[in-house]
């Protein structure tokens, strides 16, 4: 699958919210049985796991008991993982995984840049999910682990590094999916962007959708006439004259969200070849500076974006969980190079 085709799927697109209004003539019936009859190809176990995880609401309130009797006029909302559009099954492959935490319900992995998250056209193997299938091969096969997304709760772009949480059970998948869908997960990224960002912190709001002329890109529709609602919060971490290191916190999870929002703001991500950050956009005209920047591009030939932290409630215990990962070697090397550049400029003024 071409990268632009594969990356069209957003975090929210991994789930679907179905709304059902109970008919006037409906006799009293357990909610799990009612939903099993109404939702085709969804097992009763999956429905019961969703109820237990709080992913089923009746008239706006979470229902945690499968034996609730539904009544005419009840409005039921059910949040379930969306089946993949194209499935060939997952080939288990012994792909090294950088595991940062694991218990019987969840797995936290650090994904390196260059690794595709899940299979798709042209990438049916060699993905993170193939590695998960190999790691989980001795586990009982859960519904949440039976398709091409094997426990996948969210995703990050191929050339973005950072943390992902994986569900190991169906109940964990439902509970984590609910947190992502309703934006209660705390996700923070480090992004190196072109330009000296004027504000110390701010918020970018703008619908994101396919670019009307370049189908490989996404763009912001500021009036909201197209695309999906997207919000990114940012604050300055460090300044390097011509580039700025930002901490970005996602409130939504749209495709390429930080990359698109920062370009819209006038600050494309450093070394981002999709959105024009792989050429010199700020700085001097001197050849020495040009060589310096090109050397940075060689050190990190991918967008300077790293999913640094994840904060969420444990899907079973409810405990507050927080995980953080330092930037990988390529990103750290580029930051160190820019720091030396800034110091050399300061020294030249002494």
C-alpha positions in Angstrom: 0.0 0.0 0.0 1.2 3.5 -0.8 2.0 5.5 2.3 -0.5 8.2 1.5 -3.2 5.5 1.2 -2.3 3.7 4.3 -2.1 6.8 6.5 -5.6 8.0 5.7 -7.0 6.2 8.8 -7.2 8.4 11.8 -7.3 7.3 15.5 -11.0 8.0 15.6 -11.6 5.9 12.5 -10.4 2.8 14.4 -13.8 2.9 16.1 -17.4 3.4 15.1 -20.2 4.8 17.3 -23.6 3.2 16.5 -26.8 4.8 17.7 -30.0 2.8 18.1 -33.5 4.0 19.2 -35.5 1.2 20.7 -38.8 0.7 18.8 -42.1 1.5 20.4 -43.3 -2.1 20.2 -40.1 -3.7 21.7 -40.8 -6.1 24.6 -38.4 -5.9 27.6 -35.1 -7.6 26.8 -31.6 -7.8 28.2 -29.5 -5.1 26.5 -26.7 -7.5 25.5 -29.2 -9.8 23.8 -31.0 -6.8 22.1 -27.7 -5.5 20.8 -26.6 -9.0 19.6 -29.8 -9.2 17.6 -29.3 -5.7 16.2 -25.6 -5.6 15.5 -24.6 -8.1 12.9 -21.3 -9.9 13.1 -20.7 -8.7 16.7 -20.6 -11.5 19.3 -22.3 -11.4 22.6 -18.9 -11.6 24.4 -17.7 -8.4 22.5 -21.0 -6.6 23.5 -20.6 -7.6 27.1 -17.0 -6.5 27.1 -18.1 -3.1 25.7 -20.8 -2.8 28.4 -18.4 -3.7 31.2 -15.9 -1.1 29.8 -18.5 1.7 29.8 -18.5 1.9 26.0 -22.3 1.5 25.9 -24.6 4.4 26.9 -28.4 4.4 27.3 -30.0 7.9 27.1 -26.5 9.4 27.6 -25.5 7.4 30.7 -23.0 4.6 30.8 -24.5 1.2 31.4 -22.2 -1.3 33.1 -24.6 -4.2 33.5 -25.5 -6.6 30.7 -28.8 -7.6 32.3 -30.3 -4.1 32.0 -33.8 -4.4 30.4 -34.2 -2.1 27.5 -37.5 -0.2 27.0 -39.2 1.5 24.1 -37.7 4.9 23.3 -34.3 4.2 24.9 -31.5 5.7 22.8 -28.5 3.3 22.9 -25.0 4.3 21.8 -22.4 1.6 21.3 -18.7 2.3 20.6 -16.9 -0.7 19.0 -13.7 -1.2 17.1 -14.3 -0.8 13.4 -13.4 -3.9 11.3 -10.6 -3.2 8.7 -11.8 -2.6 5.2 -9.3 -5.0 3.7 -8.3 -8.1 5.7 -5.9 -10.8 4.7 -5.2 -12.0 8.2 -1.9 -11.3 10.1 1.3 -13.1 9.4 3.2 -13.5 12.7 6.7 -12.3 12.3 9.6 -12.1 14.8 10.0 -8.4 14.7 11.9 -6.9 17.6 9.6 -4.8 19.8 10.8 -2.1 22.2 8.5 -2.9 25.2 8.4 -0.3 27.9 5.6 -1.9 30.1 3.5 -5.0 30.1 0.8 -6.6 32.3 -1.9 -9.1 31.5 -4.1 -6.4 30.0 -1.9 -3.9 28.1 1.4 -3.4 26.4 3.3 -0.2 25.9 5.7 -0.2 23.0 8.1 2.4 21.6 7.7 2.4 17.8 10.8 3.4 15.8 10.6 5.7 12.8 10.2 3.8 9.6 8.0 1.0 11.0 4.5 0.8 9.6 1.9 0.3 12.4 -0.6 -2.1 10.7 -0.9 -4.1 7.4 -2.5 -2.6 4.3 -2.2 -2.5 0.6 1.5 -3.2 -0.4 2.4 -3.7 3.3 0.9 -7.0 4.4 3.9 -7.9 6.5 6.8 -6.3 8.3 4.6 -4.1 10.4 4.2 -3.5 14.1 1.1 -5.6 14.1 2.9 -8.6 12.5 5.4 -8.4 15.4 2.5 -8.3 17.9 0.9 -11.3 16.3 4.2 -13.2 16.9 4.5 -12.0 20.5 0.9 -12.9 21.3 0.9 -16.3 19.4 0.6 -18.2 22.7 -2.2 -16.2 24.1 -5.9 -17.2 23.7 -7.2 -15.6 20.6 -9.5 -12.7 21.6 -11.8 -10.9 19.4 -9.8 -7.8 19.8 -6.7 -9.7 18.6 -8.3 -11.6 15.7 -8.1 -9.1 12.9 -5.5 -7.0 11.1 -5.2 -4.5 14.0 -4.4 -7.1 16.8 -5.1 -5.0 19.9 -4.4 -1.7 18.2 -6.0 1.2 20.0 -4.4 4.1 18.2 -1.7 4.7 15.6 1.1 7.1 14.6 2.6 7.7 11.2 5.3 5.5 9.7 8.0 8.0 10.1 7.0 9.3 13.5 8.7 7.6 16.5 7.2 7.2 19.9 4.8 5.4 22.3 1.8 3.3 21.6 -0.5 1.4 24.0 -1.7 -2.0 22.8 -4.7 -3.9 24.3 -4.2 -7.5 25.1 -7.8 -8.4 25.9 -11.2 -7.5 24.5 -12.2 -5.7 27.6 -9.0 -3.6 27.5 -9.6 -2.8 23.9 -13.1 -1.5 24.6 -12.1 0.6 27.6 -9.0 2.2 26.0 -11.0 2.7 22.8 -13.6 4.7 24.8 -10.9 6.9 26.2 -9.4 7.7 22.8 -12.7 8.2 21.2 -13.9 10.7 23.8 -10.4 12.4 24.0 -9.6 11.7 27.6 -6.2 10.2 26.8 -3.3 12.7 27.3 -0.9 12.5 24.3 2.1 14.8 24.0 4.6 15.0 21.2 7.9 16.8 20.6 8.1 18.6 17.3 10.9 20.6 15.7 9.5 23.2 13.4 10.8 25.8 11.1 10.8 29.4 12.3 10.9 31.2 15.6 7.4 30.6 16.9 6.2 33.9 18.2 3.9 32.8 21.1 5.2 30.8 24.0 2.1 28.7 23.8 -1.1 28.5 21.9 -3.9 26.4 20.3 -4.5 25.6 16.7 -8.1 24.8 15.7 -9.0 23.9 12.1 -10.8 21.1 10.3 -8.5 18.7 8.6 -9.3 16.9 5.4 -7.8 15.7 2.1 -6.1 18.4 0.1 -8.3 19.2 -3.0 -5.4 19.2 -5.4 -2.7 17.0 -3.8 -4.2 13.7 -2.6 -1.0 12.8 -0.8 -1.5 15.7 1.6 -4.1 16.8 4.1 -4.9 20.5 4.7 -6.8 22.8 7.0 -10.2 24.1 6.2 -10.5 27.0 8.6 -14.2 27.6 8.0 -15.0 24.0 8.7 -16.6 23.5 5.3 -14.8 20.2 4.8 -12.7 17.8 6.9 -12.9 16.8 10.5 -12.7 19.0 13.6 -9.1 19.1 15.0 -7.4 20.8 17.9 -3.7 20.9 18.8 -2.2 22.7 21.8 1.5 23.7 21.8 4.1 25.4 23.9 7.7 26.3 23.2 10.4 24.0 24.8 13.5 25.4 23.2 14.5 28.0 20.6 17.3 27.7 18.0 17.0 31.0 16.1 15.6 29.5 12.9 13.8 26.4 14.3 11.8 25.9 17.4 11.3 22.8 19.6 7.6 22.5 20.6 5.6 20.3 22.9 2.3 19.5 21.2 -0.7 18.0 22.9 -3.4 16.4 20.8 -7.0 16.9 21.7 -8.1 15.1 18.6 -6.4 12.4 16.5 -6.7 13.3 12.8 -4.4 12.1 10.1 -1.1 14.0 10.0 -2.7 16.5 12.5 0.4 18.1 14.0 2.2 18.2 10.6 -0.8 19.8 9.0 -1.6 22.2 11.8 2.0 23.5 12.1 2.2 24.0 8.3 -1.1 26.0 8.5 0.5 28.0 11.3 3.5 28.8 9.0 5.9 26.4 10.8 6.3 23.1 8.8 8.0 20.3 10.7 11.7 20.1 10.1 12.7 17.5 7.5 9.1 16.7 6.6 9.2 15.9 2.9 5.4 15.6 2.7 4.7 19.2 3.8 7.7 21.1 2.6 9.9 21.0 5.7 12.8 19.2 3.9 14.2 22.4 2.4 15.7 25.4 4.0 12.9 27.7 5.0 14.6 30.0 7.5 18.1 31.2 8.0 21.1 32.8 6.2 22.2 32.5 2.6 25.7 31.5 3.5 26.9 28.1 2.1 28.2 27.1 5.5 24.7 27.4 7.0 23.3 25.5 4.0 25.8 22.6 4.6 24.9 22.7 8.3 21.1 22.2 7.6 21.7 19.6 4.9 23.8 17.7 7.4 20.8 17.8 9.9 18.6 16.4 7.1 21.0 13.5 6.6 21.0 12.8 10.3 17.2 12.7 10.4 15.7 12.1 6.9 12.1 12.0 8.3 9.8 14.5 10.0 11.0 15.7 13.4 8.1 14.3 15.4 8.1 12.1 18.4 5.2 10.8 20.5 6.8 11.4 23.8 4.2 10.6 26.4 0.9 8.8 27.1 -1.4 9.3 30.0 -4.6 7.3 30.6 -6.6 5.3 33.1 -5.8 1.6 33.2 -8.6 -0.2 31.4 -9.3 -2.6 34.2 -8.0 -1.2 37.5 -8.8 2.5 36.7 -5.3 3.4 38.0 -3.8 6.6 36.4 -1.0 5.5 34.1 1.7 7.7 32.6 4.6 6.8 30.3 7.3 8.9 28.7 10.1 8.2 26.2 13.1 10.3 25.3 13.6 11.2 21.7 15.5 8.6 19.7 19.1 8.9 18.6 18.4 10.7 15.2 16.2 13.3 16.8 18.6 13.8 19.8 21.5 14.2 17.4 19.8 16.9 15.4 18.8 18.8 18.6 22.4 18.6 19.8 23.6 19.9 16.5 21.3 22.9 16.7 22.3 23.6 20.3 26.0 23.7 19.2 25.0 26.1 16.3 23.3 28.5 18.8 26.2 28.3 21.1 28.7 29.1 18.3 26.6 32.2 17.4 26.7 33.3 21.0 30.4 32.8 21.2 31.0 34.8 18.1 29.4 37.8 19.7 31.7 37.7 22.8 
